Amino acid sequence: MTHINKIVLHVPHASVNGIFGPYGKWPHNPYFINDCVIKWTDWYTDFLFATSNENVTSVVFPYSRFVCDAERLDNDPMEAQGQGILYRQFGGYKRGLLTTQESHFLYLQRRQHLGAVRCQLTPDSLLIDCHSFPSELYNCDICIGHNSDDTYDEWLVNLVKRQFEKSNYKVAVNKPYSNSLSPETGFIYKSLMIEVNKRVYMTRIGTLNPNSRQWMRWFGCINRIYNTILSDDE
């Protein structure tokens, strides 16, 4: 059993800020908005994982992933497809060219954001990487992702999986996504990713599900996960 006394929620892709501004430079194209922005923004995940538990804190990136993807690695393999830290194209749509000064500004925002995540981490903390995914990608409600390094903890992954399943969510591990953010700190901590199928909490027209019972189910489950991890009850 792993002792955890703090949970850090990392929310990198919930914002749509800056897409058409001077640091975004994406085309004012309704197809781009529909095919890319609406589909691939992790809508409401800052709200979805929120809690009043004082031992759970959130770090939310303030810009859209289409402006700067704070989770991409330095020399990320996706750079070859134009989807590194600063996307150059996505879904067949091209971004306007950034100046050197604009690129430096965005790299600084990423560096400061990851620094804020590091500042929240301790050797007894769990980093939860909070995401959502389009419903057509995979037939599960929840995807739990983990790394294959010292940040992985089998007990924690199984605990989270078990709690979601107790609330009748269909859970997959490392499908369709794997791994979790794990910035260098100089000490060992734990990290896992939770990806939520958008059908769990959104309607087909992109609004929050109006069914109050579904929200009671969700928030009851996510708070039990937090409380169980922090209390070592399992």
KOLVEXTOR-971992 format. One record per residue: x, y, z negated of N, C-alpha, C, CB in turn. Coordinates in steps of 0.1 Angstrom, whole numbers, plus 5000, padded with zeros to 4 digits. Glycine has a CB too. Example, Ala and Ser with C-alpha at 12.3 -4.5 7.8 and 13.67 -1.06 7.14 Angstrom:
513249434922512349554922513249674922511349554910/512849784929513749894929512950004921514149944943/
This chain:
500849885000500050005000500950135000499050004988/500550225008501350345009500750465001501450385024/501450524994500950644986500950764994501750664973/499850824996499650955003499051054994498850935017/499651174993498951274985498551404993499951314974/498851395006498451515014498251465028499551625014/497151515035496851485049496951615057495451425050/497751615067497951725076497251695089499451765078/496251775093495451755105496151845116493951785103/496551775127497151855138496051855149498451795143/495651985153494651995163495252085175493352075157/495752015185496452085196495652135208497552005200/494552075210493852095223492452135222493951965231/492052205211490652245209490352375216490352245195/491352455219491152595223491052605238492252685218/490352705243490352745257490952885259488852745263/491552935249492153075250493253085260492653115236/493253185268494353225276494353165290495553195269/493453085294493453015306493553105318492252925308/492753215318492753305329493553435327491353335333/494153445315494953565311496353565317495053575296/497153665313498453685319499453565316499053805314/499153485306499953365303499353235308500253355288/498153245314497453135319497653125334496053135316/497053225341497153235356496553115363498653245359/495553055358494852955366493753015375494152845356/493352945385492453005395491053015388492352915407/490353125392488953145388488053065397488553295388/488152935395487452835404486552755396488552755411/485252745399484252675391484552525391482852695396/485252475402485552335402486752295393485952285417/487652395392488752375382488152375368489852485384/487252465365486652475352485952345349485652595351/485152295358484452175356485252045356483352155367/486152035365486951905367488051895357487551895381/488552015352489752005344489452065330490852085350/489052195329488952255316487852185308488652405318/486652175313485552115306485851965302484252125313/486451895311486651755309487851725299487051685322/488851805300490051775292490351865280491251785301/489451955277489552025264489051945253488852165265/489651935242489251855231488251945223490351815221/487051955229486052055223485652015209484752045232/485652125200485152115187486052025177483752075187/487151985181487951895173488351965160489051825180/488552095160488852165148487752155138489152315151/486452155143485352145135485051995131484052195142/485351905141485051765139485751705127485351695152/487051745126487851675115487951765102489251655120/487151875102487251965091486651905078486552095094/487151945067486751895054486952005043487451765050/486351985032486552075021487552025011485252105013/488051905014489051845005490351925004489451695009/490751974992491852064991493251994994491852114977/493251864995494451794999494551765013494551664991/493651825021493751815036493851955042492451735041/494851965050495052095056495152085072496352165051/494852185079494852185093495852285099493352215099/496452235110497252325119496652325133498752285118/496152435137495452435150496252525160493952495149/496552475172497252555182496252655188497852465193/496652775189495652885193495352895208496053015188/496152825216496052835231495552705237497352885237/494952725249494552605257495752525261493752645269/495552395262496552305267497052345281496152155267/496152415289496452455302497352575302495152485310/497452645291498352755289499752705284497852855279/499652615274500852555268500452435261501652655258/501052315265500652195258501752165247500652075268/501352205235502352195224502752055220501652255211/502051955225502451815222503451755232501151735221/503551815243504551765253505951775247504351835267/506751675251508151665246509051755255508651525246/510151795249511251855257511651745267512451905249/511851785280512151685290511051575291513551625288/509851615290508751515290508651445304507351585286/508351315304508151245317507051305326507851105315/506051375319504951435327505351555334503851465317/506551605331507051725339507251695353508451765333/507551575357507651535371506351545378508151385372/505151545371503851565377503351705376502851465371/504251795371503851935369503051955356503051985380/503151855347502251865335503151845322501151755335/504251915322505051915310504552015300506551955314/505452085292504952175282504152285289506152235275/504652345300503852445307503452385320504752575310/502152345321501652285333501852375345500152255332/502252315357502352395369501152355378503652355377/500552245376499352205384498652095376499752145398/497352085379496551985372495351955381496052035358/495151825383493951785391493851835405492751815383/495051865411495051925424494952075424493851875432/494852145413494752285412496152345407493652335402/496552445413497852505410497752625402498652535423/498752645393498752755384499652865390499352715370/499352985387500253095392501553095386499553235389/502553145392503953145387504053225374504953185398/504753175364505053245352506453315353505053155340/506553435348507853495348508653435337507753655345/509953455337510853405327510453455313512353445329/510053575312509553635299508353565294509353785301/507353545303506153475300506353335295505153475311/507253265302507553125298508253125284508553065309/509153215282509853225269508853245258510953335269/507853335260506853365250506053235247505853475256/505653155257504953035254505752925248504352985267/507052915251507852825244508052865230509252815251/508052985227508153035213506853005205508353185213/505753015212504452985205504452835201503253015214/504952745211505052605208505952575196505452525220/507152645196508152625186507652665172509452695189/506952775172506352825159505252735154505852965161/504452685164503352595160503952465154502552555172/504952405161505552275155506252305142506552215166/506752425141507352465128506352475117508052595129/505152525120504052525110503652385106502852605116/503652295116503352155112504352095103503252065125/505652115106506752065098506652125084508152105104/506352255082506252315069505152255060505952465071/504152195066503152125059503451985054501852135067/504451925061504651785059505551765047505351725071/505351655040506151605028506451465030505451645015/507351405022507551255023506351175019508651215014/505351235012504151155008502951205016503851174993/503151255028502051305036501751215048502251445041/500551225053500051165065499651265075498851065063/500251265087499951355098498851285107501151395107/497751345108496651285117496551385129495251275110/496851325141496851395154495351385159497851335164/494651495160493251495162492851535177492551595153/492251435183491951455198490551395201492951385206/490051425213488851365219489151315233487651455218/488351235239488551195253487251175260489351055253/487251195273486051175281485451035280486251215296/484151035279483450905277483650805287481950925275/483950845300484050745311485450675311483850815324/486350715302487650665303487750525297488650755296/487050505286487250375279485950345271488450365270/485550225270484250195263484550165248483650075269/485050265241485150265226484750395221486550215222/484350405208484050525202485250595196482950505191/486150525191487350575184488550505189487250565169/489650575193490950525196491850565185491450565210/492550475178493550505169494950475175493450415155/495750575176497050565182498150565171497350665192/499250495173500350505164501650485172500250395153/502750525165504150515171504650375167505050625166/505850345173506550225169507850255162506850135182/507750345152508850385144508550395130509450525150/509250475122509050475107507750555104510250545101/507150625113505950695110504750605110505750805120/504950485116503850385116503650315103504050275127/502350295099502050225087500850135090501850315075/501050005090499949915093498849925083500549765093/499049945071498049955061497150075064498649965047/497750185067496950305070496150295083497850425071/496750235093495950215106494750125103496950155117/495050015096493949915093492849975084494449795087/493250065075492250135066491350215075492950215055/491950305083491150395091490250315101492050485100/490750215107490050125116488850065108490850015122/489050015097488049945089486950045085488649885076/487350165081486250265077485450305089486950385071/486050325100485150355112484250245115486150395124/484750125115483950005118482749985108484749875118/483050025095481950015085480850105089482550045071/481150215096480150315100479650285114480650455100/479950155119479450105132479950185144477950115132/481150235143481850285154482750175161482750405151/482750165174483550075181484950125182482950035195/485950055177487350105175488350025184487750105161/489250095190490350035197491650095191490250055213/492750015192494050065187494950075199494649975176/495550195201496450225212495850205226497650135211/494550215227493750215239492650315239493250065242/492450405248493350425260494550505258492450485271/494750555245495950635242496750575231495550775239/498050595231498950545220499750665215499750425225/500550635205501450725199500750845191502350785209/501550915184501051025176502151125174500550975162/501851255173502851355170503651325158502151495169/504951345159505851315148507151405149506351165148/506951535146508151625147509251585137507651765144/510451615140511551585132511551665119512951605139/511751605108511751675095512951645086510551635087/513651535089514751505080514351405069515351625074/513051375068512551275059511451195066512051345046/511151085060510150995066508751025060510450845063/507751035069506351055066505550965075505951205067/504250965074503450875082502650955092502550785073/502350895103501550965114500750865121502551045123/499450915124498650835133497750935141497750735126/497250885152496350965160494950915160496850975175/493951005159492550965161491951035173491750995148/491550955183490851015195489450975194491550955208/488551075195487051045194486451055208486451145184/485750955212484950965225483951075224484250825227/483951165234483051285233481551245232483251365246/481251125236479851085235479451065220479550955242/480351055211480051045197479451165191481351005189/479951285196479451405190478951515200480651465182/479051485213478551585222477451535231479751635231/476651615237475651575247476351575261474451675247/475551535271476151525284476251665290475251445293/475651765285475751905290476851985282474351975290/477551915274478751975267478452055254479352065277/477252035248476952095236477051995224475552155236/477152035212477151945201475851865200477452025188/476051745196474851655194473951715183475351515190/472651735187471751805177471151705167470551865185/471551575168470951475159471651485145471151335165/470951525135471551545122472051415115470551615112/471351305119471751175113473151135119470751065116/473351165131474751135137475851215130474751165152/475451335126476451425119476651375105476051565119/475651325098475751265085476651145086474351235079/476451065096477250945098478650985100476650865110/478951075109480351115112481051175100480351215123/480451275094481151345083481251255070480451475079/480251165068480351075058481550985060479050995056/481750935072482850845075484150915074482650785090/484351035080485651095081486051135067485651215090/485151175058485451215045485751085036484351285038/485150975039485550855032486950815036484550735035/487250835048488650805053489650885045488850825068/489451015045490351105037490451065023489851255039/489251045016489251025002489950884999487751024997/489650785007490250655004491750665006489650555014/492250725016493750745018494350815006494050815031/493750915002494350994991494150934977493651134991/493150844976492950784963493550654961491450774960/494150594972494650454971493750354966495950464962/492450374970491450274965491450144972490050334967/491950134984492050004991493349934989491650025006/
